[in-house]
């Protein structure tokens, strides 16, 4: 009896098992592609070029096992958002297009000991104060403005720079992926233009889908892991989502242009020029890896400065110290990243560039790269929903290493383009409905930004998380719900 299939235009997916669909290897594909989704999510994924893009990804030299699309997958630049590709670090390549423009666009969650009851009645005061004190929107303006020497230090040292300069405490580093510093960062490989774009944006949200959201914990699904993460029902937490701002965008753009100039031969082998890649071992691959790691550090500092400024805002609004409110980092996890990692492939240890674009690392309990505080239960994974929906805290699942190179989804995933969203929603109406119907207070630099991020623009985050949990790549721990939100 043949496996069930799903037809999406010219592409046929074969069901390997529940929630696992495969596009078989054929033609010039170097491996199959896999999509992790329910049929409900597949119906949405088929509406754009996601399936075509994940198929194109299999043409990259060194692709290992298969290219993978997560349940929140949607069309991106060359490589789909929600895509994971593990490329051989010796005989493969590294692709800026498979990392994305906003290098280390990621999320962090800070917990508090405040309850929702303590916050109720202060929502408007809090959202106004956060909006006034956390820089957001297009262009410059950050918590700090720096000279080139300072930017170089941030690129090289990451959150250790923030600790030395009074924007962090030691505990923050211990609860951040890689302790907030990527080894192998090389500031010299980041262009002056990129540094100039970043020097006035250190500690700023930016615009688009970036936000700071105060949330309340509504559900705990795993009491033991929830306790290890310091989470309990009715608790107030803060979620921060942003990346490397103009510095990361310029870095990606710089290396895409260099690849076009220096590696045209490889580029001509690929079905989509947006997958531009540098061969592993080439000087350009080494240069990009050093520049990307530096931009990763910049993004971690960016989120750290926003978090520390948020602590100060809470101090003023609630008239007590942030230490007394137990405002500590639960975890910070990166998206849009390519890490050189060692994985077991067909019984052999292999060094791979694991590209996670709009995907989250999700290492299980016992993995040595999980912070010591969480090693017994697994790495925290933070999955933001839309402004009108819940978000989730997961833990790295026991099957993530076998199925996804230690990865899971990173959010709800867009259903609708920003242009279409602005045509279908009016920002002011969205804000009014969220406040009147769900008591969610939103403040933004423009109504257009709110329209672009309206709840109807995204997939059902509950369905995305259901698939992740069922596959054992990211297990449900807790659910949160928005209280107030600021964006660019």
C-alpha positions in Angstrom: 0.0 0.0 0.0 1.5 3.3 -1.1 1.9 6.2 1.3 -0.6 9.1 1.2 0.4 12.0 -1.0 -0.3 15.8 -1.0 -0.4 17.6 -4.3 0.8 21.3 -4.5 0.9 22.3 -8.1 3.8 20.6 -9.8 5.2 19.3 -6.5 4.0 16.0 -4.9 4.7 15.3 -1.2 4.7 11.8 0.1 3.8 11.2 3.7 6.6 9.4 5.6 4.6 9.3 8.8 2.3 11.6 10.7 3.3 15.2 10.2 6.4 14.3 8.1 6.1 14.8 4.3 8.8 14.3 1.8 9.6 15.7 -1.7 11.5 12.9 -3.3 15.0 13.5 -4.7 15.0 13.7 -8.5 16.8 15.5 -11.2 19.7 17.7 -9.9 18.4 17.6 -6.3 21.3 16.4 -4.0 18.8 15.2 -1.3 15.1 15.0 -0.6 13.2 17.8 1.1 11.0 17.3 4.1 8.1 19.4 5.4 7.0 19.0 9.0 3.3 20.0 9.0 -0.3 18.9 9.5 -2.5 18.9 6.5 -4.1 22.1 7.7 -0.7 23.8 7.7 0.3 22.3 4.4 -2.8 23.9 2.8 -1.4 27.2 3.9 2.2 26.5 3.1 1.3 25.6 -0.5 -0.1 29.1 -1.1 3.2 30.7 -1.7 6.7 29.6 -3.0 7.7 27.8 0.2 7.7 24.3 -1.3 9.6 25.4 -4.4 12.1 27.2 -2.2 12.8 24.2 0.1 13.2 22.0 -3.0 15.7 24.5 -4.5 17.6 24.3 -1.2 18.4 20.7 -1.9 20.7 21.8 -4.8 23.2 23.4 -2.4 26.5 21.5 -2.3 26.9 19.4 0.9 23.2 19.3 1.8 23.0 16.5 4.4 20.1 14.0 4.8 17.4 16.4 3.6 16.4 20.1 3.5 13.7 20.7 6.2 10.8 23.1 6.4 9.3 23.7 9.8 5.5 23.9 10.5 5.7 27.7 10.5 7.4 27.8 7.0 6.6 30.5 4.5 8.2 32.1 1.5 11.5 34.0 2.2 14.5 35.3 0.3 15.7 32.3 -1.7 15.6 30.0 1.4 12.1 29.7 3.1 11.6 31.2 6.5 11.3 28.2 8.7 14.0 26.4 6.8 16.8 24.2 8.1 19.7 23.1 6.0 22.8 21.2 7.3 25.6 21.7 4.8 28.9 19.8 5.1 31.6 22.2 6.6 34.4 20.6 4.6 32.9 19.7 1.2 29.7 21.9 1.2 29.1 25.6 1.4 27.7 28.4 3.6 24.9 30.6 2.3 24.1 34.1 3.4 20.7 33.7 1.7 20.0 30.7 3.9 20.8 32.7 7.0 18.8 35.8 6.0 19.3 39.5 6.1 18.5 40.0 9.8 21.3 37.9 11.2 20.4 36.6 14.7 16.9 38.0 14.6 15.9 36.2 17.8 13.8 36.2 21.0 14.5 36.4 24.7 12.1 36.0 27.6 12.6 37.7 31.0 10.6 36.4 33.9 9.4 38.4 36.9 7.7 37.6 40.2 4.8 39.9 39.4 1.4 38.5 39.0 -1.3 39.6 36.5 -3.4 41.0 39.4 -0.5 43.3 40.4 -0.3 44.6 36.8 -4.0 45.1 36.1 -4.9 48.8 36.1 -1.4 49.8 35.1 -1.4 48.5 31.6 -1.6 51.9 29.9 1.0 53.5 32.2 3.3 50.6 31.5 2.9 50.5 27.7 3.3 54.3 27.5 6.5 54.2 29.6 8.0 51.3 27.7 7.2 53.1 24.4 8.8 56.3 25.6 12.0 54.6 26.8 12.7 51.7 24.4 13.8 53.1 21.0 11.8 51.7 18.1 11.1 52.3 14.5 13.1 52.8 11.3 16.5 54.5 11.3 18.8 55.5 14.1 18.4 55.9 17.9 19.4 53.3 20.5 20.0 52.9 24.2 23.6 53.8 23.5 25.3 55.5 20.6 28.8 54.3 20.0 32.0 55.1 18.1 33.7 52.6 15.8 36.0 51.2 18.6 32.9 50.4 20.7 31.1 48.7 17.8 34.2 46.6 17.3 34.2 45.5 20.9 30.5 44.6 20.8 31.1 42.6 17.6 34.0 40.7 19.2 32.8 40.2 22.7 29.0 40.2 22.6 27.1 40.4 25.9 30.4 40.4 27.9 30.8 44.0 26.7 27.4 44.8 28.1 28.3 43.3 31.4 31.5 45.3 31.6 29.6 48.5 30.8 26.8 48.1 33.3 24.0 46.9 31.0 24.0 43.3 32.2 24.6 41.0 35.2 26.6 37.8 35.2 23.4 35.7 35.4 22.2 37.2 32.0 25.2 35.6 30.2 24.6 32.2 31.9 21.0 32.1 30.4 21.8 33.1 26.9 22.6 30.8 23.9 26.5 30.6 23.8 26.5 32.8 26.9 25.9 35.7 24.5 29.2 35.5 22.6 30.0 33.6 19.4 33.5 32.4 19.1 35.1 33.0 15.7 33.6 36.5 15.4 35.8 38.8 13.3 34.9 42.5 13.4 37.4 43.1 10.6 35.2 41.2 8.2 32.3 43.5 8.8 32.3 46.5 6.5 32.6 50.1 7.6 29.2 50.8 6.0 27.6 48.1 8.2 29.3 49.4 11.3 28.1 52.9 10.5 24.6 51.7 10.1 24.7 49.9 13.4 26.5 52.3 15.7 23.4 54.4 16.4 21.0 51.4 16.7 22.5 49.6 19.7 19.5 48.8 21.9 16.6 49.4 19.6 13.7 47.3 18.4 13.5 48.5 14.8 10.3 47.9 12.9 8.4 45.3 11.0 7.6 42.2 13.1 9.9 43.2 16.0 8.3 43.9 19.3 8.5 44.0 23.1 5.5 42.3 24.7 4.5 42.0 28.4 2.7 38.7 28.8 1.0 36.6 31.5 1.5 32.9 31.9 -1.8 31.2 31.3 -0.9 27.5 31.2 1.8 25.2 32.5 1.8 21.9 30.6 4.9 20.3 32.3 5.2 21.2 36.0 8.7 19.8 36.4 10.2 21.7 33.5 8.1 24.8 34.2 9.6 24.9 37.7 13.1 24.5 36.2 12.4 27.4 34.0 11.0 29.5 36.9 7.5 29.7 35.3 4.1 29.5 37.0 0.5 30.3 36.2 -0.5 34.0 36.3 3.2 35.2 36.3 4.2 38.3 34.3 7.0 37.8 31.7 8.5 40.0 29.0 9.2 38.8 25.5 11.7 40.7 23.3 12.0 40.0 19.5 14.5 41.9 17.4 17.8 41.3 15.6 21.0 43.0 14.3 19.3 46.0 12.7 21.1 47.7 9.8 24.4 46.2 10.6 23.2 42.6 10.0 21.3 43.6 6.9 24.3 45.4 5.4 26.6 42.4 6.2 24.3 40.0 4.4 24.0 42.3 1.4 27.8 42.8 1.3 28.5 39.1 1.1 25.8 38.3 -1.4 27.4 40.8 -3.7 30.9 39.3 -3.1 29.7 35.8 -3.8 28.2 37.1 -7.1 31.6 38.5 -8.0 33.9 35.6 -6.8 31.8 32.4 -7.1 29.8 32.8 -10.2 30.5 29.1 -11.1 28.7 27.8 -8.0 25.9 30.4 -8.4 25.2 29.2 -11.9 24.7 25.7 -10.6 21.8 26.8 -8.3 18.2 27.1 -9.4 17.8 30.4 -7.5 20.5 33.1 -7.4 19.1 34.2 -4.0 20.7 31.0 -2.5 24.1 32.5 -3.2 26.7 30.5 -1.3 30.5 30.4 -0.8 32.3 27.0 -1.0 33.4 25.6 2.4 37.1 26.3 2.9 37.2 29.3 0.6 38.4 32.6 1.9 35.0 34.1 1.3 33.3 31.4 3.4 35.7 32.0 6.2 35.2 35.8 6.0 31.4 35.5 6.0 31.4 33.1 8.9 33.6 35.6 10.9 31.3 38.5 9.9 28.1 36.6 10.6 29.3 35.6 14.1 30.2 39.2 14.8 26.7 40.3 13.7 25.2 37.6 16.0 27.1 39.2 18.9 25.7 42.6 17.9 22.1 41.3 18.0 22.6 39.7 21.4 23.9 43.0 22.8 20.9 44.8 21.2 18.4 42.5 23.0 20.4 42.7 26.2 20.3 46.5 26.3 16.6 46.6 25.6 16.0 44.1 28.4 18.1 46.0 30.9 16.3 49.3 30.0 13.0 47.4 30.5 14.1 46.6 34.0 14.5 50.3 34.7 11.0 51.0 33.3 9.5 48.4 35.6 11.3 49.9 38.5 9.7 53.3 37.9 6.2 52.0 37.2 6.1 49.5 40.2 8.4 51.5 42.6 10.7 48.7 43.5 14.0 47.4 42.3 14.3 45.0 39.4 16.1 42.6 41.7 13.1 42.6 44.1 10.8 41.8 41.1 13.2 38.9 40.2 13.5 40.2 36.6 15.9 37.6 35.3 16.6 36.3 31.8 14.9 32.9 31.2 16.7 32.4 27.9 17.7 34.1 24.6 17.6 32.0 21.5 18.8 33.0 18.0 17.1 32.6 14.6 18.7 33.4 11.3 22.0 31.8 12.0 24.4 29.2 10.5 26.4 27.4 13.2 29.3 25.0 12.7 28.0 22.0 14.8 29.0 18.4 15.1 26.1 15.9 14.3 25.9 12.2 13.9 25.1 11.3 10.3 24.8 7.6 9.4 26.8 6.7 12.4 29.7 9.1 11.7 30.4 12.4 13.4 30.3 15.2 10.8 31.0 19.0 11.1 28.1 20.8 9.5 27.0 24.4 8.9 23.5 24.2 10.3 21.5 27.0 8.7 18.4 27.9 10.7 16.5 30.7 9.0 13.4 31.5 11.0 14.0 28.3 12.9 15.1 27.8 16.5 17.8 25.5 17.9 16.1 23.0 20.2 18.7 20.8 21.9 17.4 18.1 24.2 18.2 17.3 27.8 21.7 16.2 28.4 23.2 18.0 25.4 26.5 19.6 26.5 25.7 22.9 24.7 22.5 23.4 26.8 23.2 25.9 29.6 24.0 24.1 32.9 20.9 25.5 34.5 18.7 23.7 32.0 20.8 20.7 31.0 18.7 18.2 33.0 15.4 19.3 31.3 16.4 20.6 27.9 17.0 23.9 26.2 14.2 26.5 26.4 12.6 27.3 23.1 10.4 30.5 22.8 7.7 30.5 20.1 6.0 33.9 19.7 2.4 34.1 18.4 0.7 37.1 17.0 -0.4 40.1 19.0 -3.8 38.6 19.6 -2.7 35.0 20.3 -0.7 33.2 22.8 3.0 32.5 22.7 4.7 29.3 23.9 7.7 28.1 25.9 8.9 24.7 24.7 11.9 22.6 25.6 14.2 20.9 23.1 12.6 17.5 22.4 14.3 14.1 22.5 13.8 13.5 18.8 15.1 16.9 17.6 18.7 15.7 16.9 17.5 12.8 14.8 14.8 14.6 12.9 15.9 18.2 12.5 19.5 18.6 13.5 18.3 19.9 16.9 15.8 22.5 15.5 12.1 23.4 15.7 9.8 26.3 14.6 10.4 29.9 15.6 6.9 31.4 15.6 3.5 31.3 14.0 4.6 32.0 10.4 3.1 34.6 8.1 0.0 33.8 6.1 -0.2 37.2 4.4 2.3 39.6 2.8 2.8 42.9 4.5 1.4 44.7 1.4 -1.8 42.6 1.5 -2.1 43.0 5.3 -2.0 46.8 4.9 -4.8 46.6 2.3 -7.0 44.4 4.5 -6.4 45.9 7.9 -6.4 49.4 9.4 -3.9 49.8 12.2 -6.2 51.9 14.4 -9.0 49.4 14.1 -6.7 46.5 15.1 -5.5 48.4 18.2 -9.0 49.3 19.2 -10.3 45.7 18.8 -7.3 44.2 20.7 -8.0 46.6 23.6 -11.8 46.4 23.7 -12.1 42.6 23.1 -9.0 41.1 24.6 -7.6 43.9 27.0 -4.3 44.0 25.0 -2.7 47.4 24.8 -0.6 48.1 21.7 1.5 51.2 21.0 3.4 51.6 17.7 5.3 54.2 15.7 2.7 53.9 12.9 -0.7 52.3 12.2 0.8 50.6 9.1 3.1 48.5 11.4 0.1 47.4 13.4 -1.8 46.5 10.2 1.2 44.5 8.9 1.3 42.5 12.2 -2.5 42.1 12.7 -3.5 38.7 14.3 -5.2 37.6 11.0 -1.8 37.8 9.2 -0.3 34.8 10.9 -0.8 31.0 11.0 -2.4 29.4 14.1 0.5 29.2 16.6 -1.4 26.5 18.5 -1.3 24.2 15.4 2.4 24.9 14.8 3.2 24.0 18.4 1.0 20.9 18.2 3.1 19.5 15.4 6.4 20.3 17.1 5.2 18.7 20.3 3.8 15.6 18.6 7.1 15.0 16.7 9.1 15.4 19.9 11.3 18.2 18.4 10.0 20.8 20.8 7.8 19.8 23.8 5.2 22.1 25.3 6.1 23.6 28.7 4.0 26.8 29.1 1.7 29.2 27.2 1.5 32.9 27.6 -0.9 35.6 26.5 -0.3 39.3 25.7 -0.9 42.1 28.1 0.7 45.0 26.3 2.9 45.4 23.2 5.2 48.0 21.7 6.5 48.0 18.2 8.3 50.2 15.6 
